[in-house]
Amino acid sequence: MPANPATADVGALLATMVLPADWMTAAANGSKTLLGTWSDTSADAAGTAAYFRIKVSTTCHIQGTITATGGGGDMTLDNTNIAAGQQITITAFTLTAGGA
């Protein structure tokens, strides 16, 4: 994973997806979770997902670790071993405010 969101991407781009217009739930107790379906119907390349970035255009605003469901990453996928053309579904993502 890059050192911070301002640092250039590293590794192969495995998948891209457009998030729903309403992509996060309303904040409650200092947290927001994914809203709607976050999926990509056809992965761009094969590999093992290790980190994610959420961008607007080419500017990265959020990055973090990614693991399979139940693995404890900042974002979880149904499967981190991705084959080119495979459908990918994000199963969990939460943003928590500092100190919450």
N, C-alpha and C positions, 0 to 999 in steps of 0.2 A: 504494500500500500504506500502511496506517496506520503511524504512527511506531513503535508497539510493540503487543504483544498486549492491553494494557489500554485502548488507544484504540478508539473506536467504528469499526465497519465503514464503508468508503467504497465508492462505486460501486454498481452493480447486482449483486444476487445471481444468479449464472448457474446454479448447481447445488448441490444438497446430496446427501450420501450418508451412509449408515450404514456405518462400517468394520466389518470382521469382528471378532468377540470377541477373537481372537488376531491382532492387526493388524500386529505387528512381529516380525521374526526375533529369535532370541537374540543378544545382543551378542557381537561378535567383533572383536578389534583396535580397540576403541573405537567401533564403528559398528553400527547396526541398519538393516535395510532393510524395505520393505513386505512383508507376508506375505498370501497369499490374493489374491482379486480385489477391487480397489477400483474400483467403477464405479457410475454412475448411469444408469438405463435411460431417463430422460427429463429433459433439461435444463429448468430453470425459465424461462429467458429467453435471448434472443440477445445476443451480444456477444463481445468478445475477452478471454479470461482473462489476467489480469496478476499476480494474487497469490492465495494460498490461506490459509485459516485452519482449524486443527483445534480444535474446541470440544467441551466436555462441557457439555451443556445450553446455556446462553448465555455461558459463560465461555470465552474464547479462551486456549489454552495454547501453541499453536505457530502461527507464520505465516511466510511466505516467498514467494519469487518462483516463478512458474510459466511454463514454456515448453513448446513442442512437443518431442517426443522428439528427443534429440540437441542441444537448444538450451542446455543447461547450467544450467537453473533449479534451484532447491532441490527442486522437484517437476516431473515432466514428464507431459504429457498426450499422447494420440494426436493431438489436434488442438486448438489454442487458439482457433480461430474457431468459436464455438459457435452452433448454431441451436436455437431453442426446440424441445423435444421430442427432440433428438438424444441418442443414447447417448454417454456420456463414460467413458473408461477411463484411469486413472492408470497410466502405464507404468514410472515409477521414483520412489522417494522414499527418502532415506537420512538418518538422524540420526547425527551424529558428535559424540562427546564433545570438549569443549575440550582441546586439547593432544594429541589422538590422531592 
